[in-house]
Amino acid sequence: MRYFIELAYNGTYYHGWQYQPNAVSVQETLNVALTTILKTTIDSVGAGRTDAGVHAKQMFAHFDFDTEIEVSFLIHKLNSFLPKDIAIINLHKVHDTAHARFDATKRTYEYHIHSQKNVFENGSSWYYPAVLDIGVMNSATKLLFSHIDFECFSKVNTDVNTFNCKIMEAHWQQYGNQLIFTITADRFLRNMVRAIVGTMINIGLEKIKLHDFQNILESKDRNQAGVSVPAHGLYLTKIDYEYIK
């Protein structure tokens, strides 16, 4: 039987989602917990990878188990066993060929920035005190919808077959001293969101113009785009599947 496990985590002390031979990952920590509680080796398959220091408000992974699982019992046991920075939200029984990564129809990320020093935001938002032109940054987001190739925002030497992504939503919102960038797409390249944010910061600072941003998108050259902003401001917030509501 196949199950989707829905979880959230604070990525501060993890070297990303995916298993790493010489570092602690969320996937490894979850697998150890499942294996211990279910008393059989469990290898979960995640919906995607988050980099070191990146957080997730909603992540999915699937795993197989021979018999019916009592959902509330397993959720309680896992939350008691796991460290305080990983929380199990739900468990979904799915069809046998369901796949956490390949069946996802879209994913949503947020990037959080705060412009006034705040001791409670350390590690969960990027402190950036400069004045930014949010209006022109939102104008830049509209240019993303007319492109599908985002190689200019991809980590170099990555092992993907295509740099094509369909962006469905992208916008900046300001709440007092907090600024949040939200972006939804069918898939994301490694480092893509942090590179987009870093480039748009340059627009908000008036270091580059909208036509420069258009040229960057067309260049397919990572060196033309801005720097990647720090990982601790990035959140995976939602993953959509046709069969999970």
C-alpha positions as CSV (number, residue, x, y, z in Angstrom):
1,M,0.0,0.0,0.0
2,R,1.2,3.5,-0.8
3,Y,0.9,6.5,1.4
4,F,1.6,10.2,1.0
5,I,2.9,11.8,4.2
6,E,2.4,15.5,4.5
7,L,4.9,17.4,6.7
8,A,6.4,20.8,7.5
9,Y,9.9,21.6,8.7
10,N,12.2,24.4,9.7
11,G,15.2,23.8,7.5
12,T,17.7,25.8,9.6
13,Y,19.7,22.8,10.9
14,Y,19.2,20.5,7.9
15,H,21.3,20.1,4.7
16,G,18.1,20.3,2.6
17,W,15.5,17.7,2.1
18,Q,17.4,15.0,0.1
19,Y,19.6,12.4,1.8
20,Q,23.3,13.5,2.0
21,P,26.0,10.9,3.0
22,N,27.9,13.3,5.3
23,A,25.2,15.7,6.5
24,V,21.8,15.6,8.3
25,S,18.8,15.9,5.9
26,V,15.1,16.0,6.5
27,Q,14.5,12.9,4.3
28,E,17.0,10.8,6.4
29,T,15.5,12.0,9.6
30,L,12.0,11.1,8.4
31,N,13.1,7.7,7.1
32,V,14.7,6.8,10.5
33,A,11.5,7.7,12.3
34,L,9.3,5.7,9.9
35,T,11.6,2.7,10.0
36,T,11.8,2.8,13.8
37,I,8.0,3.0,14.4
38,L,6.9,0.7,11.6
39,K,9.7,-1.8,12.3
40,T,10.7,-2.2,8.7
41,T,13.0,-0.3,6.4
42,I,11.2,2.7,4.9
43,D,12.7,4.8,2.0
44,S,10.5,7.8,1.4
45,V,10.4,9.6,-2.0
46,G,10.0,13.4,-1.7
47,A,8.0,15.8,-3.9
48,G,11.3,17.6,-4.7
49,R,14.4,19.0,-3.2
50,T,14.8,22.0,-0.9
51,D,18.3,23.3,-0.4
52,A,20.2,23.6,2.9
53,G,18.5,26.1,5.2
54,V,15.2,26.3,3.2
55,H,12.0,25.8,5.0
56,A,8.7,24.0,4.1
57,K,5.2,24.8,5.3
58,Q,4.0,21.9,3.2
59,M,6.1,19.0,1.8
60,F,4.9,15.6,0.6
61,A,6.7,12.3,0.3
62,H,5.4,8.8,-0.5
63,F,6.4,5.4,1.0
64,D,5.1,1.9,0.8
65,F,3.9,-0.4,3.6
66,D,2.5,-3.9,3.5
67,T,-0.6,-3.4,5.7
68,E,-3.2,-0.8,6.5
69,I,-1.9,2.0,8.7
70,E,-4.0,3.6,11.5
71,V,-3.5,7.2,10.4
72,S,-4.0,9.1,13.7
73,F,-1.8,6.6,15.6
74,L,1.2,7.0,13.1
75,I,0.9,10.8,13.0
76,H,1.0,10.9,16.9
77,K,3.9,8.5,17.1
78,L,5.9,10.3,14.4
79,N,5.4,13.7,16.0
80,S,6.5,12.3,19.4
81,F,9.6,10.7,17.8
82,L,10.7,13.5,15.4
83,P,12.7,16.5,16.5
84,K,10.8,19.7,17.2
85,D,11.7,21.3,13.8
86,I,9.8,18.6,11.8
87,A,6.0,18.2,12.1
88,I,3.7,15.6,10.5
89,I,0.5,17.2,9.2
90,N,-1.4,14.3,7.7
91,L,-1.2,10.9,6.1
92,H,-3.0,10.0,2.9
93,K,-3.6,6.6,1.5
94,V,-3.2,6.8,-2.3
95,H,-3.3,4.5,-5.3
96,D,-0.3,2.2,-5.8
97,T,1.3,4.2,-8.7
98,A,0.9,7.6,-7.1
99,H,4.2,9.5,-7.1
100,A,5.0,12.5,-4.8
101,R,7.3,14.1,-7.3
102,F,6.0,13.3,-10.7
103,D,2.3,13.7,-9.9
104,A,2.6,17.2,-8.5
105,T,0.7,19.6,-10.8
106,K,2.2,22.8,-9.3
107,R,4.3,24.1,-6.4
108,T,4.3,27.4,-4.6
109,Y,7.2,29.2,-2.9
110,E,7.4,32.3,-0.7
111,Y,10.4,34.5,0.0
112,H,10.3,36.6,3.1
113,I,12.2,39.8,3.7
114,H,12.0,42.2,6.6
115,S,13.3,45.8,6.3
116,Q,13.4,46.6,10.1
117,K,15.7,44.8,12.5
118,N,13.6,42.2,14.3
119,V,15.0,39.7,16.7
120,F,12.1,37.3,16.2
121,E,12.7,37.1,12.5
122,N,16.3,35.8,12.7
123,G,16.5,32.6,10.7
124,S,13.0,32.8,9.2
125,S,13.2,36.0,7.1
126,W,16.0,37.9,5.4
127,Y,16.8,41.2,6.9
128,Y,17.4,43.7,4.1
129,P,16.9,47.4,5.2
130,A,17.1,49.1,1.8
131,V,14.2,50.9,0.4
132,L,12.8,49.0,-2.6
133,D,10.4,50.1,-5.3
134,I,7.7,47.4,-5.0
135,G,5.7,48.7,-7.9
136,V,8.4,48.2,-10.5
137,M,9.3,44.8,-8.9
138,N,5.7,43.8,-9.5
139,S,5.9,45.0,-13.1
140,A,9.0,42.7,-13.5
141,T,7.0,39.7,-12.3
142,K,4.7,40.1,-15.3
143,L,7.6,39.5,-17.7
144,L,8.0,36.0,-16.2
145,F,4.7,34.9,-17.7
146,S,5.9,35.3,-21.2
147,H,8.9,33.0,-20.8
148,I,9.2,29.3,-20.3
149,D,13.0,28.8,-20.4
150,F,14.6,30.0,-17.1
151,E,18.2,28.8,-17.5
152,C,19.3,32.3,-16.5
153,F,18.1,31.6,-13.0
154,S,19.3,27.9,-12.7
155,K,22.2,26.6,-10.7
156,V,25.0,25.8,-13.1
157,N,26.1,22.2,-13.7
158,T,22.7,20.9,-12.8
159,D,21.5,17.5,-14.2
160,V,18.1,18.5,-15.7
161,N,17.0,17.7,-19.2
162,T,15.1,21.0,-19.7
163,F,15.1,24.5,-18.2
164,N,11.4,25.0,-19.1
165,C,8.9,25.9,-16.4
166,K,5.4,27.2,-16.6
167,I,5.0,30.1,-14.1
168,M,1.3,30.5,-13.1
169,E,1.6,33.2,-10.3
170,A,4.2,35.7,-9.2
171,H,3.8,38.8,-7.1
172,W,5.2,40.9,-4.3
173,Q,3.1,42.0,-1.3
174,Q,4.1,44.3,1.5
175,Y,2.8,44.1,5.1
176,G,4.3,46.9,7.1
177,N,8.0,46.1,7.4
178,Q,7.6,42.7,5.8
179,L,7.8,41.9,2.1
180,I,6.8,38.6,0.7
181,F,7.4,37.3,-2.9
182,T,5.0,34.5,-3.9
183,I,5.6,32.3,-7.0
184,T,3.8,29.3,-8.4
185,A,4.9,27.0,-11.2
186,D,4.6,23.5,-12.5
187,R,8.2,22.9,-11.6
188,F,11.3,24.8,-10.4
189,L,15.0,24.7,-11.2
190,R,17.6,24.5,-8.5
191,N,18.2,27.9,-7.0
192,M,15.6,29.4,-9.3
193,V,13.5,31.3,-6.8
194,R,16.4,32.8,-4.9
195,A,18.0,33.9,-8.1
196,I,14.8,35.6,-9.3
197,V,14.4,37.4,-6.0
198,G,18.1,38.5,-6.1
199,T,17.6,39.9,-9.6
200,M,14.4,41.7,-8.7
201,I,16.1,43.3,-5.7
202,N,18.3,45.0,-8.2
203,I,15.2,46.3,-10.0
204,G,13.8,47.5,-6.7
205,L,17.1,49.3,-6.0
206,E,16.9,50.8,-9.6
207,K,20.3,49.3,-10.4
208,I,18.7,47.7,-13.5
209,K,15.6,48.5,-15.6
210,L,12.7,46.4,-16.8
211,H,14.3,46.1,-20.2
212,D,17.5,44.8,-18.5
213,F,15.4,42.1,-16.8
214,Q,13.9,41.2,-20.2
215,N,17.4,40.8,-21.6
216,I,18.4,38.6,-18.7
217,L,15.5,36.3,-19.2
218,E,16.4,36.0,-22.9
219,S,20.1,35.5,-22.2
220,K,19.9,32.0,-20.7
221,D,23.1,33.0,-18.8
222,R,23.2,32.7,-15.0
223,N,26.0,35.2,-14.9
224,Q,23.7,37.9,-16.2
225,A,21.2,37.5,-13.4
226,G,21.5,38.8,-9.8
227,V,23.0,37.0,-6.8
228,S,21.0,34.3,-5.0
229,V,19.5,35.6,-1.8
230,P,20.0,33.7,1.5
231,A,18.2,30.4,1.9
232,H,16.6,31.1,5.3
233,G,14.0,33.4,3.8
234,L,12.7,30.8,1.4
235,Y,9.6,28.6,2.1
236,L,8.0,25.8,0.1
237,T,4.4,26.6,1.0
238,K,2.1,24.4,-1.2
239,I,2.2,21.4,-3.5
240,D,-0.9,20.5,-5.5
241,Y,-2.1,17.0,-6.6
242,E,-5.3,16.2,-8.5
243,Y,-6.2,13.4,-6.0
244,I,-5.4,15.2,-2.7
245,K,-7.6,18.1,-1.5
